[in-house]
């Protein structure tokens, strides 16, 4: 299993994960912005097994990222 920053190649796989969420378009816009734009207020991450994206999450840049790095392998 690998957890890493999302890349532009992950966008379609993230879209597939969001298929069943209520506010899919708004979430997809945030994921896209966080993945493509370095000035976004969020960071996007994916969890992968082999080449399959099995999870995705957004993290606000104003959180203590060092804390998360010390508790999770990102």
Gaussian input, Z-matrix of N, CA and C with variables (Angstrom, degrees):
# hf/3-21g

backbone

0 1
 N
 C     1     B1
 C     2     B2     1     A1
 N     3     B3     2     A2     1     D1
 C     4     B4     3     A3     2     D2
 C     5     B5     4     A4     3     D3
 N     6     B6     5     A5     4     D4
 C     7     B7     6     A6     5     D5
 C     8     B8     7     A7     6     D6
 N     9     B9     8     A8     7     D7
 C    10    B10     9     A9     8     D8
 C    11    B11    10    A10     9     D9
 N    12    B12    11    A11    10    D10
 C    13    B13    12    A12    11    D11
 C    14    B14    13    A13    12    D12
 N    15    B15    14    A14    13    D13
 C    16    B16    15    A15    14    D14
 C    17    B17    16    A16    15    D15
 N    18    B18    17    A17    16    D16
 C    19    B19    18    A18    17    D17
 C    20    B20    19    A19    18    D18
 N    21    B21    20    A20    19    D19
 C    22    B22    21    A21    20    D20
 C    23    B23    22    A22    21    D21
 N    24    B24    23    A23    22    D22
 C    25    B25    24    A24    23    D23
 C    26    B26    25    A25    24    D24
 N    27    B27    26    A26    25    D25
 C    28    B28    27    A27    26    D26
 C    29    B29    28    A28    27    D27
 N    30    B30    29    A29    28    D28
 C    31    B31    30    A30    29    D29
 C    32    B32    31    A31    30    D30
 N    33    B33    32    A32    31    D31
 C    34    B34    33    A33    32    D32
 C    35    B35    34    A34    33    D33
 N    36    B36    35    A35    34    D34
 C    37    B37    36    A36    35    D35
 C    38    B38    37    A37    36    D36
 N    39    B39    38    A38    37    D37
 C    40    B40    39    A39    38    D38
 C    41    B41    40    A40    39    D39
 N    42    B42    41    A41    40    D40
 C    43    B43    42    A42    41    D41
 C    44    B44    43    A43    42    D42
 N    45    B45    44    A44    43    D43
 C    46    B46    45    A45    44    D44
 C    47    B47    46    A46    45    D45
 N    48    B48    47    A47    46    D46
 C    49    B49    48    A48    47    D47
 C    50    B50    49    A49    48    D48
 N    51    B51    50    A50    49    D49
 C    52    B52    51    A51    50    D50
 C    53    B53    52    A52    51    D51
 N    54    B54    53    A53    52    D52
 C    55    B55    54    A54    53    D53
 C    56    B56    55    A55    54    D54
 N    57    B57    56    A56    55    D55
 C    58    B58    57    A57    56    D56
 C    59    B59    58    A58    57    D57
 N    60    B60    59    A59    58    D58
 C    61    B61    60    A60    59    D59
 C    62    B62    61    A61    60    D60
 N    63    B63    62    A62    61    D61
 C    64    B64    63    A63    62    D62
 C    65    B65    64    A64    63    D63
 N    66    B66    65    A65    64    D64
 C    67    B67    66    A66    65    D65
 C    68    B68    67    A67    66    D66
 N    69    B69    68    A68    67    D67
 C    70    B70    69    A69    68    D68
 C    71    B71    70    A70    69    D69
 N    72    B72    71    A71    70    D70
 C    73    B73    72    A72    71    D71
 C    74    B74    73    A73    72    D72
 N    75    B75    74    A74    73    D73
 C    76    B76    75    A75    74    D74
 C    77    B77    76    A76    75    D75
 N    78    B78    77    A77    76    D76
 C    79    B79    78    A78    77    D77
 C    80    B80    79    A79    78    D78
 N    81    B81    80    A80    79    D79
 C    82    B82    81    A81    80    D80
 C    83    B83    82    A82    81    D81
 N    84    B84    83    A83    82    D82
 C    85    B85    84    A84    83    D83
 C    86    B86    85    A85    84    D84
 N    87    B87    86    A86    85    D85
 C    88    B88    87    A87    86    D86
 C    89    B89    88    A88    87    D87
 N    90    B90    89    A89    88    D88
 C    91    B91    90    A90    89    D89
 C    92    B92    91    A91    90    D90
 N    93    B93    92    A92    91    D91
 C    94    B94    93    A93    92    D92
 C    95    B95    94    A94    93    D93
 N    96    B96    95    A95    94    D94
 C    97    B97    96    A96    95    D95
 C    98    B98    97    A97    96    D96
 N    99    B99    98    A98    97    D97
 C   100   B100    99    A99    98    D98
 C   101   B101   100   A100    99    D99
 N   102   B102   101   A101   100   D100
 C   103   B103   102   A102   101   D101
 C   104   B104   103   A103   102   D102
 N   105   B105   104   A104   103   D103
 C   106   B106   105   A105   104   D104
 C   107   B107   106   A106   105   D105
 N   108   B108   107   A107   106   D106
 C   109   B109   108   A108   107   D107
 C   110   B110   109   A109   108   D108
 N   111   B111   110   A110   109   D109
 C   112   B112   111   A111   110   D110
 C   113   B113   112   A112   111   D111
 N   114   B114   113   A113   112   D112
 C   115   B115   114   A114   113   D113
 C   116   B116   115   A115   114   D114
 N   117   B117   116   A116   115   D115
 C   118   B118   117   A117   116   D116
 C   119   B119   118   A118   117   D117
 N   120   B120   119   A119   118   D118
 C   121   B121   120   A120   119   D119
 C   122   B122   121   A121   120   D120
 N   123   B123   122   A122   121   D121
 C   124   B124   123   A123   122   D122
 C   125   B125   124   A124   123   D123
 N   126   B126   125   A125   124   D124
 C   127   B127   126   A126   125   D125
 C   128   B128   127   A127   126   D126
 N   129   B129   128   A128   127   D127
 C   130   B130   129   A129   128   D128
 C   131   B131   130   A130   129   D129
 N   132   B132   131   A131   130   D130
 C   133   B133   132   A132   131   D131
 C   134   B134   133   A133   132   D132
 N   135   B135   134   A134   133   D133
 C   136   B136   135   A135   134   D134
 C   137   B137   136   A136   135   D135
 N   138   B138   137   A137   136   D136
 C   139   B139   138   A138   137   D137
 C   140   B140   139   A139   138   D138
 N   141   B141   140   A140   139   D139
 C   142   B142   141   A141   140   D140
 C   143   B143   142   A142   141   D141
 N   144   B144   143   A143   142   D142
 C   145   B145   144   A144   143   D143
 C   146   B146   145   A145   144   D144
 N   147   B147   146   A146   145   D145
 C   148   B148   147   A147   146   D146
 C   149   B149   148   A148   147   D147
 N   150   B150   149   A149   148   D148
 C   151   B151   150   A150   149   D149
 C   152   B152   151   A151   150   D150
 N   153   B153   152   A152   151   D151
 C   154   B154   153   A153   152   D152
 C   155   B155   154   A154   153   D153
 N   156   B156   155   A155   154   D154
 C   157   B157   156   A156   155   D155
 C   158   B158   157   A157   156   D156
 N   159   B159   158   A158   157   D157
 C   160   B160   159   A159   158   D158
 C   161   B161   160   A160   159   D159
 N   162   B162   161   A161   160   D160
 C   163   B163   162   A162   161   D161
 C   164   B164   163   A163   162   D162
 N   165   B165   164   A164   163   D163
 C   166   B166   165   A165   164   D164
 C   167   B167   166   A166   165   D165
 N   168   B168   167   A167   166   D166
 C   169   B169   168   A168   167   D167
 C   170   B170   169   A169   168   D168
 N   171   B171   170   A170   169   D169
 C   172   B172   171   A171   170   D170
 C   173   B173   172   A172   171   D171
 N   174   B174   173   A173   172   D172
 C   175   B175   174   A174   173   D173
 C   176   B176   175   A175   174   D174
 N   177   B177   176   A176   175   D175
 C   178   B178   177   A177   176   D176
 C   179   B179   178   A178   177   D177
 N   180   B180   179   A179   178   D178
 C   181   B181   180   A180   179   D179
 C   182   B182   181   A181   180   D180
 N   183   B183   182   A182   181   D181
 C   184   B184   183   A183   182   D182
 C   185   B185   184   A184   183   D183
 N   186   B186   185   A185   184   D184
 C   187   B187   186   A186   185   D185
 C   188   B188   187   A187   186   D186
 N   189   B189   188   A188   187   D187
 C   190   B190   189   A189   188   D188
 C   191   B191   190   A190   189   D189
 N   192   B192   191   A191   190   D190
 C   193   B193   192   A192   191   D191
 C   194   B194   193   A193   192   D192
 N   195   B195   194   A194   193   D193
 C   196   B196   195   A195   194   D194
 C   197   B197   196   A196   195   D195
 N   198   B198   197   A197   196   D196
 C   199   B199   198   A198   197   D197
 C   200   B200   199   A199   198   D198
 N   201   B201   200   A200   199   D199
 C   202   B202   201   A201   200   D200
 C   203   B203   202   A202   201   D201
 N   204   B204   203   A203   202   D202
 C   205   B205   204   A204   203   D203
 C   206   B206   205   A205   204   D204
 N   207   B207   206   A206   205   D205
 C   208   B208   207   A207   206   D206
 C   209   B209   208   A208   207   D207
 N   210   B210   209   A209   208   D208
 C   211   B211   210   A210   209   D209
 C   212   B212   211   A211   210   D210
 N   213   B213   212   A212   211   D211
 C   214   B214   213   A213   212   D212
 C   215   B215   214   A214   213   D213
 N   216   B216   215   A215   214   D214
 C   217   B217   216   A216   215   D215
 C   218   B218   217   A217   216   D216
 N   219   B219   218   A218   217   D217
 C   220   B220   219   A219   218   D218
 C   221   B221   220   A220   219   D219

   B1=1.4499
   B2=1.5247
   B3=1.2889
   B4=1.4616
   B5=1.5308
   B6=1.3183
   B7=1.4615
   B8=1.5195
   B9=1.3316
   B10=1.4580
   B11=1.5276
   B12=1.3372
   B13=1.4612
   B14=1.5200
   B15=1.3076
   B16=1.4565
   B17=1.5231
   B18=1.3158
   B19=1.4602
   B20=1.5238
   B21=1.3135
   B22=1.4691
   B23=1.5219
   B24=1.3256
   B25=1.4580
   B26=1.5186
   B27=1.3312
   B28=1.4706
   B29=1.5226
   B30=1.3181
   B31=1.4745
   B32=1.5271
   B33=1.3207
   B34=1.4736
   B35=1.5244
   B36=1.3075
   B37=1.4703
   B38=1.5269
   B39=1.3296
   B40=1.4682
   B41=1.5217
   B42=1.3209
   B43=1.4727
   B44=1.5325
   B45=1.3261
   B46=1.4702
   B47=1.5263
   B48=1.3315
   B49=1.4619
   B50=1.5300
   B51=1.3207
   B52=1.4645
   B53=1.5216
   B54=1.3081
   B55=1.4653
   B56=1.5306
   B57=1.3068
   B58=1.4658
   B59=1.5295
   B60=1.3194
   B61=1.4627
   B62=1.5206
   B63=1.3126
   B64=1.4653
   B65=1.5238
   B66=1.3027
   B67=1.4609
   B68=1.5272
   B69=1.3167
   B70=1.4576
   B71=1.5235
   B72=1.3231
   B73=1.4664
   B74=1.5298
   B75=1.3151
   B76=1.4674
   B77=1.5318
   B78=1.3206
   B79=1.4642
   B80=1.5273
   B81=1.3175
   B82=1.4579
   B83=1.5175
   B84=1.3163
   B85=1.4654
   B86=1.5337
   B87=1.3346
   B88=1.4698
   B89=1.5227
   B90=1.3418
   B91=1.4638
   B92=1.5216
   B93=1.3192
   B94=1.4644
   B95=1.5312
   B96=1.3111
   B97=1.4686
   B98=1.5334
   B99=1.3178
   B100=1.4671
   B101=1.5287
   B102=1.3213
   B103=1.4599
   B104=1.5217
   B105=1.3148
   B106=1.4641
   B107=1.5271
   B108=1.3323
   B109=1.4614
   B110=1.5326
   B111=1.3247
   B112=1.4704
   B113=1.5339
   B114=1.3257
   B115=1.4603
   B116=1.5287
   B117=1.3133
   B118=1.4638
   B119=1.5323
   B120=1.3372
   B121=1.4667
   B122=1.5319
   B123=1.3281
   B124=1.4641
   B125=1.5198
   B126=1.3148
   B127=1.4601
   B128=1.5227
   B129=1.3180
   B130=1.4636
   B131=1.5177
   B132=1.3155
   B133=1.4558
   B134=1.5188
   B135=1.3285
   B136=1.4584
   B137=1.5249
   B138=1.2978
   B139=1.4578
   B140=1.5258
   B141=1.3351
   B142=1.4554
   B143=1.5183
   B144=1.3094
   B145=1.4583
   B146=1.5152
   B147=1.3201
   B148=1.4664
   B149=1.5275
   B150=1.3131
   B151=1.4680
   B152=1.5188
   B153=1.3174
   B154=1.4601
   B155=1.5206
   B156=1.3177
   B157=1.4629
   B158=1.5217
   B159=1.3316
   B160=1.4667
   B161=1.5255
   B162=1.3211
   B163=1.4545
   B164=1.5148
   B165=1.3169
   B166=1.4591
   B167=1.5201
   B168=1.3278
   B169=1.4586
   B170=1.5145
   B171=1.3243
   B172=1.4556
   B173=1.5113
   B174=1.3120
   B175=1.4457
   B176=1.5178
   B177=1.3215
   B178=1.4633
   B179=1.5209
   B180=1.3166
   B181=1.4633
   B182=1.5208
   B183=1.3228
   B184=1.4586
   B185=1.5278
   B186=1.3408
   B187=1.4598
   B188=1.5185
   B189=1.3003
   B190=1.4510
   B191=1.5272
   B192=1.3395
   B193=1.4556
   B194=1.5231
   B195=1.3142
   B196=1.4720
   B197=1.5220
   B198=1.3327
   B199=1.4623
   B200=1.5268
   B201=1.3306
   B202=1.4600
   B203=1.5279
   B204=1.3121
   B205=1.4593
   B206=1.5223
   B207=1.3353
   B208=1.4534
   B209=1.5283
   B210=1.3391
   B211=1.4641
   B212=1.5254
   B213=1.3271
   B214=1.4591
   B215=1.5227
   B216=1.2672
   B217=1.4714
   B218=1.5139
   B219=1.3300
   B220=1.4635
   B221=1.5121
   A1=108.14
   A2=115.33
   A3=122.34
   A4=109.31
   A5=116.42
   A6=121.79
   A7=106.49
   A8=115.32
   A9=119.27
   A10=109.72
   A11=114.83
   A12=120.06
   A13=108.70
   A14=116.32
   A15=121.17
   A16=109.57
   A17=115.85
   A18=121.66
   A19=108.55
   A20=116.00
   A21=119.52
   A22=111.66
   A23=117.97
   A24=121.33
   A25=114.04
   A26=117.18
   A27=121.58
   A28=113.00
   A29=117.82
   A30=121.56
   A31=112.34
   A32=117.79
   A33=120.11
   A34=111.46
   A35=117.06
   A36=120.37
   A37=110.91
   A38=116.59
   A39=119.97
   A40=109.29
   A41=116.66
   A42=121.25
   A43=110.46
   A44=116.13
   A45=119.99
   A46=111.45
   A47=117.39
   A48=120.73
   A49=111.71
   A50=116.38
   A51=120.70
   A52=113.14
   A53=117.27
   A54=122.56
   A55=113.20
   A56=117.96
   A57=120.59
   A58=114.06
   A59=118.17
   A60=120.23
   A61=110.79
   A62=115.93
   A63=120.97
   A64=112.46
   A65=117.47
   A66=121.27
   A67=110.15
   A68=115.08
   A69=122.90
   A70=113.36
   A71=117.24
   A72=120.13
   A73=112.06
   A74=117.35
   A75=120.41
   A76=110.57
   A77=117.07
   A78=120.81
   A79=111.15
   A80=116.08
   A81=119.48
   A82=110.49
   A83=117.42
   A84=121.15
   A85=110.60
   A86=116.92
   A87=120.65
   A88=111.15
   A89=117.16
   A90=120.08
   A91=111.03
   A92=116.49
   A93=120.42
   A94=110.33
   A95=116.33
   A96=121.30
   A97=110.95
   A98=116.64
   A99=120.78
   A100=111.89
   A101=116.54
   A102=120.93
   A103=112.20
   A104=117.02
   A105=121.65
   A106=113.17
   A107=117.12
   A108=121.80
   A109=111.19
   A110=118.62
   A111=120.04
   A112=113.56
   A113=117.68
   A114=121.07
   A115=112.96
   A116=117.42
   A117=121.71
   A118=109.84
   A119=118.04
   A120=120.13
   A121=113.00
   A122=116.83
   A123=121.83
   A124=111.37
   A125=115.43
   A126=123.74
   A127=106.95
   A128=117.63
   A129=120.47
   A130=109.75
   A131=115.10
   A132=122.60
   A133=109.37
   A134=115.77
   A135=121.01
   A136=108.66
   A137=114.82
   A138=122.89
   A139=105.92
   A140=115.43
   A141=120.04
   A142=110.95
   A143=114.85
   A144=122.92
   A145=105.23
   A146=115.15
   A147=121.96
   A148=107.39
   A149=119.54
   A150=121.14
   A151=112.26
   A152=118.38
   A153=121.95
   A154=111.06
   A155=116.70
   A156=121.51
   A157=107.03
   A158=116.20
   A159=120.10
   A160=112.03
   A161=117.04
   A162=120.62
   A163=110.29
   A164=115.82
   A165=121.76
   A166=107.89
   A167=116.11
   A168=118.42
   A169=110.63
   A170=114.04
   A171=123.09
   A172=108.56
   A173=115.73
   A174=121.59
   A175=107.66
   A176=116.67
   A177=120.42
   A178=108.99
   A179=116.74
   A180=121.05
   A181=112.96
   A182=117.27
   A183=118.56
   A184=113.29
   A185=118.21
   A186=120.29
   A187=108.80
   A188=116.76
   A189=122.28
   A190=109.00
   A191=116.70
   A192=121.24
   A193=112.05
   A194=117.74
   A195=119.84
   A196=111.10
   A197=117.11
   A198=120.89
   A199=110.02
   A200=115.84
   A201=119.36
   A202=111.09
   A203=117.51
   A204=120.87
   A205=111.40
   A206=116.89
   A207=119.70
   A208=113.16
   A209=117.01
   A210=120.73
   A211=113.65
   A212=116.78
   A213=121.79
   A214=108.75
   A215=117.98
   A216=122.62
   A217=109.68
   A218=116.47
   A219=121.02
   A220=109.98
   D1=142.36
   D2=-178.79
   D3=-133.41
   D4=133.55
   D5=171.84
   D6=-117.79
   D7=125.22
   D8=-177.98
   D9=-151.15
   D10=169.16
   D11=175.40
   D12=-60.83
   D13=141.68
   D14=178.35
   D15=-71.09
   D16=147.50
   D17=176.31
   D18=-120.32
   D19=170.96
   D20=-178.42
   D21=-59.99
   D22=-28.19
   D23=177.31
   D24=-69.37
   D25=-13.77
   D26=-179.85
   D27=-91.97
   D28=-10.00
   D29=-172.83
   D30=-55.68
   D31=-48.03
   D32=-178.24
   D33=-65.60
   D34=-36.66
   D35=178.91
   D36=-68.90
   D37=-36.06
   D38=175.29
   D39=-65.57
   D40=-41.90
   D41=178.03
   D42=-56.71
   D43=-41.76
   D44=178.07
   D45=-62.25
   D46=-39.79
   D47=179.28
   D48=-65.10
   D49=-33.61
   D50=-176.58
   D51=-83.95
   D52=-0.27
   D53=-176.25
   D54=-51.13
   D55=-36.20
   D56=-173.96
   D57=-98.81
   D58=3.86
   D59=-179.21
   D60=-84.26
   D61=153.32
   D62=-177.35
   D63=-67.17
   D64=-47.26
   D65=-175.13
   D66=-104.33
   D67=51.91
   D68=-172.73
   D69=-55.21
   D70=-47.86
   D71=-175.15
   D72=-65.82
   D73=-41.80
   D74=179.29
   D75=-65.24
   D76=-42.47
   D77=177.66
   D78=-65.07
   D79=-41.98
   D80=-179.83
   D81=-63.69
   D82=-37.96
   D83=177.06
   D84=-61.64
   D85=-42.59
   D86=178.66
   D87=-65.66
   D88=-43.04
   D89=177.98
   D90=-62.86
   D91=-44.71
   D92=-179.97
   D93=-60.71
   D94=-48.92
   D95=-179.40
   D96=-60.01
   D97=-44.88
   D98=-178.42
   D99=-67.40
   D100=-29.36
   D101=-179.05
   D102=-81.40
   D103=-39.52
   D104=-172.85
   D105=-92.43
   D106=-37.80
   D107=-171.65
   D108=-101.14
   D109=114.09
   D110=179.13
   D111=-66.82
   D112=-15.79
   D113=178.68
   D114=-90.44
   D115=3.05
   D116=179.18
   D117=-62.48
   D118=148.39
   D119=177.07
   D120=-75.24
   D121=-4.22
   D122=-178.14
   D123=-121.63
   D124=159.22
   D125=170.85
   D126=-115.38
   D127=143.16
   D128=178.17
   D129=-114.23
   D130=141.04
   D131=-178.77
   D132=-132.05
   D133=153.54
   D134=174.21
   D135=-128.19
   D136=152.28
   D137=173.07
   D138=-112.14
   D139=124.39
   D140=-175.45
   D141=-124.63
   D142=145.09
   D143=166.79
   D144=-120.73
   D145=118.74
   D146=-170.19
   D147=56.03
   D148=-120.54
   D149=179.04
   D150=-103.56
   D151=5.88
   D152=-177.58
   D153=-93.12
   D154=127.03
   D155=173.72
   D156=-81.95
   D157=118.29
   D158=-178.48
   D159=-109.45
   D160=-6.66
   D161=178.67
   D162=-162.28
   D163=154.64
   D164=177.90
   D165=-147.23
   D166=145.42
   D167=176.99
   D168=-150.16
   D169=154.27
   D170=176.87
   D171=-106.22
   D172=144.20
   D173=178.16
   D174=-133.11
   D175=126.97
   D176=177.87
   D177=-69.37
   D178=138.28
   D179=-178.41
   D180=-66.78
   D181=-19.50
   D182=-177.19
   D183=-83.66
   D184=4.49
   D185=174.45
   D186=-84.56
   D187=167.81
   D188=179.50
   D189=-80.07
   D190=89.94
   D191=-176.17
   D192=-63.22
   D193=-31.65
   D194=177.80
   D195=-61.53
   D196=-35.40
   D197=176.14
   D198=-60.79
   D199=-48.32
   D200=-179.32
   D201=-64.39
   D202=-40.02
   D203=178.38
   D204=-61.69
   D205=-34.80
   D206=-179.20
   D207=-76.02
   D208=-19.83
   D209=-178.11
   D210=-106.64
   D211=-18.85
   D212=-178.50
   D213=-132.69
   D214=154.91
   D215=179.93
   D216=-89.15
   D217=81.14
   D218=177.90
   D219=-119.41

